Amino acid sequence: MLNIALFGAPGAGKGTQSSRLIEKCKLTYISTGEILREEIKKSTELGLEAQKTIEAGKLVSDDIIVKIIEKIVKENLDGKGFLYDGFPRTVAQAEALESILEKHGIKMNAFICLDVPFDVCMERLLNRARTSGRSDDNEETIKKRLVEYENKTAPVADFYRKHGSFISVEGVGTEEEIFERIVSSLKGCV
């Protein structure tokens, strides 16, 4: 079973590369944002708990996120593996994910970090703002998101370096060039 976490700063290209990896490797896609929206839509117990938190203007707790991730893993153990998009975001989430995987006799094969300079991420997000109209893609908000990413994810990268599954991939170039780098970095896993 192939388990990949795809990571990178906002604007690094995770969404673009995730869809390509899912198609190539036939992995179950795990995006916490999408999962939360689906759980809320279905009015599951976890979804209702998450909705209350969101409506109160708070971030959904690690506990709820981890329960949802574990549910998805359990439901898809017969698949080819998982692609975690932007998860885990904290060391506590990484430890919880490792515990979930270990409980099911599987491991994280690759924690792939798309390495993109912040100025390039900024440019990409500002371009996206012009075409998508997303309100969170403005210069001030983007800077805050990039700083938040740097502060919270550096420890997660260190966690996976210690576990031997951290892979840095240059995230600048064409979509195809970046995808080829990712696939090449996985040669020992696929």
QUIGIUR-V53762 format. One record per pair of residues at least 12 apart in sequence whose ideal C-beta (glycine too) atoms are under 7 Angstrom apart, sorted by the first residue. I is the first residue (numbers start at 1). J is the second residue. D is the distance in Angstrom with one decimal. If there is no record, write none. Layout:
i=I j=J d=D
i=I j=J d=D
This chain:
i=1 j=80 d=6.8
i=1 j=81 d=4.6
i=1 j=106 d=5.0
i=2 j=25 d=5.9
i=2 j=27 d=6.4
i=2 j=80 d=6.2
i=2 j=81 d=3.4
i=2 j=109 d=5.6
i=2 j=189 d=6.0
i=2 j=190 d=6.3
i=3 j=81 d=5.4
i=3 j=82 d=5.2
i=3 j=101 d=6.6
i=3 j=106 d=6.2
i=3 j=107 d=6.7
i=3 j=108 d=4.9
i=3 j=109 d=5.2
i=4 j=21 d=6.7
i=4 j=27 d=7.0
i=4 j=83 d=5.1
i=4 j=109 d=6.2
i=4 j=110 d=4.9
i=4 j=112 d=6.2
i=5 j=84 d=4.2
i=5 j=87 d=6.7
i=5 j=88 d=6.9
i=5 j=108 d=6.5
i=5 j=111 d=4.7
i=5 j=112 d=6.9
i=6 j=18 d=5.6
i=6 j=21 d=6.9
i=6 j=83 d=6.3
i=6 j=85 d=5.6
i=6 j=112 d=5.3
i=7 j=86 d=6.7
i=7 j=111 d=6.6
i=7 j=112 d=6.6
i=7 j=113 d=4.8
i=7 j=114 d=7.0
i=7 j=153 d=6.7
i=8 j=113 d=6.0
i=8 j=114 d=3.4
i=8 j=116 d=6.2
i=8 j=171 d=6.0
i=9 j=116 d=6.2
i=9 j=118 d=6.6
i=9 j=121 d=4.9
i=9 j=146 d=5.7
i=9 j=149 d=4.8
i=10 j=121 d=6.2
i=10 j=125 d=6.2
i=10 j=142 d=6.8
i=10 j=145 d=4.8
i=10 j=146 d=6.4
i=10 j=149 d=6.3
i=11 j=116 d=7.0
i=11 j=121 d=3.5
i=11 j=122 d=7.0
i=11 j=124 d=4.1
i=11 j=125 d=4.3
i=12 j=114 d=4.1
i=12 j=116 d=4.4
i=12 j=121 d=6.1
i=12 j=171 d=5.1
i=13 j=114 d=5.7
i=13 j=171 d=5.5
i=13 j=178 d=6.3
i=14 j=85 d=5.6
i=14 j=86 d=6.1
i=14 j=114 d=6.4
i=16 j=175 d=5.8
i=17 j=114 d=6.9
i=17 j=178 d=6.2
i=17 j=179 d=6.0
i=17 j=182 d=6.1
i=18 j=83 d=5.9
i=18 j=85 d=4.8
i=20 j=179 d=5.1
i=21 j=83 d=5.6
i=21 j=182 d=6.8
i=22 j=83 d=5.7
i=25 j=80 d=6.5
i=25 j=81 d=6.9
i=25 j=190 d=6.6
i=26 j=80 d=4.8
i=27 j=80 d=6.0
i=27 j=81 d=4.9
i=27 j=82 d=5.8
i=27 j=83 d=4.3
i=28 j=76 d=4.4
i=28 j=79 d=5.0
i=28 j=82 d=5.0
i=29 j=83 d=5.4
i=29 j=85 d=6.7
i=30 j=69 d=6.4
i=30 j=72 d=5.6
i=30 j=82 d=5.5
i=30 j=83 d=6.7
i=30 j=84 d=4.9
i=30 j=85 d=6.7
i=30 j=87 d=6.6
i=31 j=85 d=4.3
i=31 j=86 d=6.7
i=32 j=65 d=5.5
i=32 j=86 d=6.9
i=32 j=87 d=5.1
i=35 j=68 d=5.3
i=35 j=72 d=6.4
i=36 j=50 d=5.3
i=36 j=60 d=6.3
i=36 j=68 d=6.9
i=39 j=68 d=6.1
i=46 j=64 d=6.2
i=46 j=67 d=5.7
i=46 j=68 d=5.4
i=49 j=64 d=5.9
i=50 j=64 d=5.4
i=62 j=90 d=6.7
i=62 j=92 d=5.4
i=62 j=93 d=5.6
i=62 j=96 d=6.9
i=65 j=93 d=6.8
i=66 j=93 d=6.7
i=66 j=96 d=4.4
i=69 j=87 d=6.9
i=69 j=97 d=6.6
i=69 j=100 d=6.6
i=70 j=100 d=4.9
i=73 j=100 d=5.8
i=73 j=104 d=6.5
i=77 j=104 d=6.1
i=88 j=156 d=6.0
i=89 j=152 d=6.1
i=89 j=153 d=6.7
i=89 j=156 d=6.8
i=90 j=152 d=6.0
i=90 j=156 d=6.5
i=91 j=155 d=4.9
i=91 j=156 d=5.9
i=91 j=159 d=5.3
i=94 j=156 d=5.4
i=94 j=159 d=4.8
i=108 j=165 d=5.0
i=109 j=165 d=6.3
i=109 j=189 d=4.2
i=110 j=165 d=5.6
i=110 j=167 d=5.3
i=110 j=186 d=5.9
i=110 j=189 d=5.5
i=111 j=160 d=3.7
i=111 j=165 d=4.9
i=111 j=166 d=5.0
i=111 j=167 d=6.8
i=112 j=167 d=4.9
i=112 j=169 d=5.7
i=112 j=182 d=6.1
i=112 j=185 d=6.5
i=113 j=157 d=6.0
i=113 j=166 d=6.9
i=113 j=168 d=5.1
i=113 j=169 d=7.0
i=114 j=169 d=5.8
i=114 j=171 d=3.5
i=115 j=168 d=5.0
i=115 j=169 d=6.4
i=115 j=170 d=5.6
i=115 j=171 d=5.5
i=116 j=171 d=4.0
i=116 j=172 d=5.9
i=118 j=146 d=5.2
i=120 j=172 d=6.0
i=121 j=146 d=6.3
i=122 j=142 d=5.7
i=125 j=137 d=5.0
i=125 j=142 d=4.9
i=126 j=139 d=6.7
i=167 j=185 d=4.7
i=169 j=181 d=4.8
i=169 j=182 d=5.4
i=169 j=185 d=5.5
